[in-house]
């Protein structure tokens, strides 16, 4: 009798556990909300130099939410199709360009104060409906080994990617979107858009969630604590994290923006080493000067002292640093010059939209239209600068040909995956 009661009790406990598991899974693919974590909305930004953030769910935040009208507490532009219906692919005849050949590329814009880079003209009617399918097919061909050689991580499964390498995949559960951000590819403004979409950040001036992307300060939007990324799933969901990632990858709309790899390197150098960036100087610039500089005395300890003395790492030293085998033995590449395929894993994540910085304006409009939010949110505009082709010729003209060829091999997977032609004239 006692044995039968024990079996019945075990059956009941097991059934309750299975029901709980189903509730958790359903919650994270768009059902009712079980965890307060899922409502990451309305992080309060307090005025002050530190720009500290109030944790979601705080008393202050709840009071603010109660004071807000319903129109500001819910997203004004929910994605169509219901909780589990993925957005349709971009097959509605939208304009796209493939990456421009060297000599015809439009100019990326540089903004050293946290702005974004913007290029490209509206494509012609003849390009409509072709760009996205060609871009995605190219990635599939490269990842399958049809059109290129092997490269690290090409054939591994998504489950084999360490959590620490998933920190660039930002998740918006409200609109069922996943964005993989690539530094120096308009990521500041796309992060701003993601914050507005998720309504996860409150303006200190209005006490309401931001509604205009350009109003969000760059230093705030780069604070990783305000973004939910795959890398944080283990901390929130434990052993369920990988299963939830798989569900979201299957049902959410995933997008990425990319850029000519060599021009991205130039942009990273200019942004981080042509001005007195203290963090980057101490961590990287001073290392370059010590290893590859010809200075006879001690290298200045701070960026302020270095720039006052007219000392700073050259572009040649930056390239030498990237090619030095010891660099990544000490630490993985910084995200600003790490290869895109290592940041966003295009062979493991099947992106629904692949944007190019060279056609940023057209691609941004098409993506927002595809997400069903183009009526109430617009991608921030930026200024233009000189052409990318002249940048490559000018900047790489002083780099020895052997180093240019080695650098191309280092970034070759990005060139091939995203359709950028080999820069023959620069090699």
Secondary structure, DSSP 8 states (H G I E B T S, - for coil): -HHHHHHHHHHHHHHHHHHHHHHHHHHHTTSS---GGG----EEE-SSTT--EE-TT-HHHHHHHHHS-HHHHS-TT--TT-TT-----S-S---------TTS-------TTS----------GGGTTTHHHHHHHHHHHHHHTSSS---TTSS--GGGS-GGGGTTEEEETTTTEEEE--TTSSHHHHHHHHHHHHT-EE-TTTSSB---GGGS-HHHHT-GGGS-BGGGHHHHHGGGHHHHHHHHHHHSEEEEEE--HHHHHHHHHHHHHSS--HHHIIIIIHHHHHHH---SS---SSHHHHHHTT----HHHHHHHHH-TTHHHHS---TTTS-HHHHH-TTTS--SEEEEGGGHHHHHHHHHHHHT-TTT---------S-HHHHHHHHHTTS-HHHHHHHHHHHHHHHHHTT----GGG-
